[in-house]
Amino acid sequence: MIVDLDMRIWPRTEELGDELAAAVRRLGSTRWVQPDASPDAFAVAARGVDAGLVLGFESGLLRAGISDTLMRAAAERSAGRVFLGLAVDPLSASASARVESARKDGYSAIWMDCALQGFNPTDTRAMRVFDRAEAQQLPVMLGWSGPVPASARLEFGRPYLLDEVARAFPRLSIVVSGFGAPFHSETIALLAKHDRVFTTTAGVAARPWELMQTLQSCRDHGVEHKVLFASGFPFDLPTRAIEAIYSVNSMLSASSLPNIARSVLREIVERDSISLLGLGVPPAAGERSLTRTLASDGPLRLTGDSA
């Protein structure tokens, strides 16, 4: 089963707030394919995975918030293949109450971003949200795979700040997006220290050298089993991210560095994150727009490619 833990849908980039929307447009100007988070683009991207977690977005700091209308519509059409993550800004007065009712409202996880929302994770208001999330058995997804605007509080995005949170709430599943880039080493230290702290490949799969180095470090520390697949759509596509993960050893072929075992890469891509994090009932594996031999010894081919 392939589960994408980091996907988003929005009708207009402007819903991200003026500053972040401008950063996304600048990012798109440097790429052949611009980020497209429309429902149609999401529907095409979702065909490459068995299930996906669609995350919301909210930030009082950036004066931004994505409506959940399109998210809910995608979930209703998915026959149980799309799970929803509620965006919560812990600095808002209603944050704890929203987490308290999240399961009842159809959400399977909570999303926050310390840098984009401008809060220290040990702030009393944030700790209250973590407490309610643990009580409701809701995993907390932390991070953003897109560009970071100038107003973001990067000092609050340091993964080591989550150590106190993980100690205070040992039954809470915490998922740090994209290895906590650019603070990869701190994230790996957390993975090794705490049983319920995980990370994803969101965003990093688009940077092959960084992905290779980080996966090597995870292997060296024995935490590769805590790496979960995520594309960071619309900033990357699930099919392209999967291809990047399976191709990571190609950069090592001319060096003396040891390869990352194909079985490890397959476990990252096909890990059942739904059961691991308690998102809900895993759907039956359906037809994807990928070949079924993703972990074969040959190169990855997408359906439609020539042999």
Buried (B, 14 or more C-beta within 10 A) or exposed (E): BBBBBBBBBBEEBBBBBEBBBBBBBEBBEEEEEEBBBBBEBBEBBBBBBBBBBBBBBBBBBBEBBBEBEBBBEBBEEBEEBBBBBBBBBBBBEEBBEBBBEBBEEBBBBBBBBBBBBBBBBBBEBBBBBBBBBBEBEBBBBBBBBBBBBEBBBEEBBBBEBBBEBBEEBEEBBBBBBBBBBEBBBBBBBBBEEBEBBBBBBBBBBBBBEBBBBBBBBBBEBEBBBBBBBBBBBBBBBBBBBBBBBBBBBEBBEEEEEEBBEEEBBBBBBBBBBBEBBEBBEBBEEEEBBBBEEBBEEEEBBBEEEEE
